[in-house]
Amino acid sequence: MHEPDPGDFLRLVAEAGPRLHRTAFLLTGDNAAAEDLLQDALVTAFVRWSTVRLGDSPEGYVRTVMVNARRGWWRRLGRREVLTAEPPHRSLPSTEPQIDNRELLRRALRALPERQRIAVVLRYYDDLPESEVAQIMGCGVGTVKSQTARGLAKLRAALGPESVPVLPTAPHARSGEMEMNT
């Protein structure tokens, strides 16, 4: 069997690793779980690297593996997870308003149903077009649009309407505009 060339793979990890880790964190809401999710996805990509590197987007492949793995976690753990109004352990309030806002956003994202969270994170955080999000999620573009709209509506309800901007739906207007300014 042919050994995968680690050079291209290491470049992917160096260049896309931080972006992929942020996506994993937004999908999981927990840094340790995000690291596990990303590591598992990178192992999967490395094992198949001779094929993955020939594709259009090795980073997209890793992102798809992460989403699919996270969906599997939701299915397995969904019945055991108990949602509460407050997390079991709390950090001290920050003197930095931006950090408090990030925590509020993280909690609001964690409260979204699986498909809504995936759609919002991939569409507006990772700045992917609806067609690519649909491909990753294994659904149609219409489903991505509806899941995203529902997710954003829930975020607005949780964070306040001024916290989540009304995003244009034109194809050229994408997620770089979605900064949480609560």
matplotlib code that plots the C-alpha trace (Angstrom):
import matplotlib.pyplot as plt

x = [0.0, 1.2, 2.1, 0.4, 2.7, 2.6, 3.8, 0.5, -1.4, 0.8, 0.3, -3.5, -3.3, -1.1, -3.2, -6.7, -6.3, -7.3, -10.4, -11.4, -10.8, -13.1, -15.8, -15.4, -15.8, -18.9, -20.4, -19.6, -19.6, -16.6, -12.9, -11.9, -14.7, -13.7, -10.1, -11.3, -13.7, -11.0, -8.4, -10.7, -11.5, -7.9, -7.0, -9.8, -8.5, -4.9, -5.8, -7.5, -5.1, -4.0, -7.6, -8.6, -5.7, -6.9, -10.4, -11.5, -11.3, -9.4, -10.5, -14.1, -13.6, -12.3, -15.2, -17.7, -16.1, -16.5, -20.1, -21.0, -19.1, -20.8, -24.2, -23.4, -22.5, -25.8, -27.7, -25.8, -25.8, -29.0, -31.0, -28.5, -27.8, -30.0, -30.4, -30.5, -31.0, -27.5, -24.4, -23.4, -20.2, -19.9, -17.0, -16.6, -18.2, -15.6, -14.7, -14.5, -17.9, -16.8, -16.0, -19.3, -21.0, -19.0, -20.2, -23.8, -23.4, -21.8, -24.7, -27.3, -25.6, -25.5, -29.2, -30.0, -31.1, -28.4, -29.3, -29.9, -26.6, -24.8, -26.5, -25.8, -22.2, -21.3, -23.2, -22.3, -19.2, -17.4, -18.8, -19.8, -22.4, -25.8, -25.0, -21.9, -23.7, -26.4, -23.8, -22.1, -25.5, -26.8, -29.9, -31.3, -30.6, -34.1, -33.5, -30.4, -32.3, -35.1, -32.8, -30.6, -33.6, -35.0, -31.6, -31.1, -34.6, -33.9, -30.6, -32.4, -35.0, -32.2, -29.9, -32.2, -33.0, -30.1, -27.6, -28.1, -28.2, -30.7, -28.4, -29.0, -29.9, -28.0, -25.4, -22.6, -23.5, -22.0, -20.9, -18.1, -20.9, -22.0, -20.2, -22.0, -22.1, -24.2]
y = [0.0, 3.5, 5.8, 9.2, 12.2, 14.2, 17.4, 18.5, 17.3, 19.2, 22.4, 21.8, 21.4, 24.6, 26.7, 25.5, 24.1, 27.2, 27.7, 24.1, 24.2, 27.2, 25.4, 22.4, 24.5, 26.2, 22.8, 21.3, 24.3, 22.7, 23.1, 19.6, 18.1, 20.4, 19.2, 15.5, 16.2, 17.9, 15.3, 12.5, 14.3, 14.9, 11.3, 10.2, 12.7, 11.5, 7.9, 8.7, 11.5, 10.1, 10.5, 13.6, 15.7, 15.2, 16.6, 20.2, 21.0, 19.0, 21.5, 21.0, 17.2, 17.6, 20.0, 17.4, 14.6, 16.9, 17.6, 14.0, 12.9, 15.5, 14.5, 11.0, 12.3, 14.1, 10.9, 8.8, 11.3, 13.1, 11.0, 11.3, 15.0, 17.1, 20.7, 23.2, 26.9, 27.3, 25.2, 23.1, 25.1, 28.8, 31.0, 34.3, 37.3, 38.9, 42.5, 42.4, 42.8, 41.0, 37.9, 37.9, 38.3, 35.3, 33.2, 34.3, 33.4, 30.1, 29.2, 30.3, 28.2, 25.2, 25.6, 25.3, 22.0, 20.1, 20.9, 24.6, 24.9, 23.2, 25.4, 28.6, 27.7, 26.6, 29.3, 32.4, 31.5, 29.4, 31.6, 28.7, 29.1, 27.4, 24.8, 23.6, 23.6, 21.5, 19.1, 18.8, 18.3, 15.9, 17.9, 20.4, 24.1, 24.9, 22.9, 24.9, 28.1, 27.1, 25.6, 28.8, 31.1, 29.1, 29.1, 32.8, 33.5, 31.4, 33.3, 36.6, 35.4, 34.3, 37.3, 40.1, 41.3, 43.8, 41.1, 39.1, 41.2, 40.6, 39.1, 39.8, 36.7, 37.8, 35.3, 37.9, 38.8, 36.3, 35.7, 38.1, 40.4, 38.2, 39.7, 39.5, 43.0, 42.6]
z = [0.0, -0.9, 2.0, 1.9, 1.4, 4.7, 3.1, 1.6, 4.6, 7.0, 4.9, 5.2, 8.9, 9.2, 7.0, 7.7, 11.2, 13.1, 10.9, 11.3, 15.0, 15.3, 13.3, 15.5, 18.6, 17.3, 16.4, 19.8, 22.2, 24.1, 23.4, 24.4, 22.3, 19.4, 19.6, 19.6, 16.7, 14.6, 15.4, 14.4, 11.1, 10.4, 11.0, 8.6, 6.0, 6.4, 6.0, 2.7, 1.8, -1.5, -2.7, -0.6, -1.9, -5.5, -4.7, -5.1, -1.4, 1.2, 3.8, 2.7, 3.1, 6.7, 7.4, 6.0, 8.1, 11.2, 10.6, 10.0, 13.1, 15.2, 13.9, 15.0, 18.4, 18.6, 17.7, 20.3, 23.1, 22.3, 24.7, 27.5, 27.3, 29.5, 28.5, 31.4, 31.6, 32.9, 32.4, 35.5, 36.0, 35.5, 34.7, 36.5, 34.6, 32.4, 32.6, 28.8, 27.2, 24.1, 26.0, 27.8, 24.4, 23.0, 25.9, 25.3, 21.6, 22.5, 24.7, 22.2, 19.5, 21.8, 22.3, 18.6, 17.2, 15.4, 11.8, 12.6, 14.3, 11.5, 8.9, 10.7, 11.5, 8.0, 6.3, 8.3, 10.3, 7.7, 4.9, 2.7, -0.1, 0.4, -2.2, -0.4, 3.0, 1.3, 0.0, 3.4, 5.2, 2.6, 1.9, -0.6, -0.7, 0.4, 3.6, 4.2, 3.8, 6.1, 8.8, 8.6, 8.9, 11.8, 13.5, 13.1, 14.4, 17.5, 18.0, 17.7, 20.2, 22.6, 22.1, 21.1, 17.6, 17.5, 18.3, 15.1, 12.0, 9.3, 6.7, 3.0, 0.9, -2.2, -3.2, -2.9, 0.7, 3.0, 6.5, 7.0, 8.0, 10.9, 13.8, 17.1, 18.5, 21.6]

ax = plt.figure().add_subplot(projection="3d")
ax.plot(x, y, z, "-o")
ax.set_aspect("equal")
plt.show()
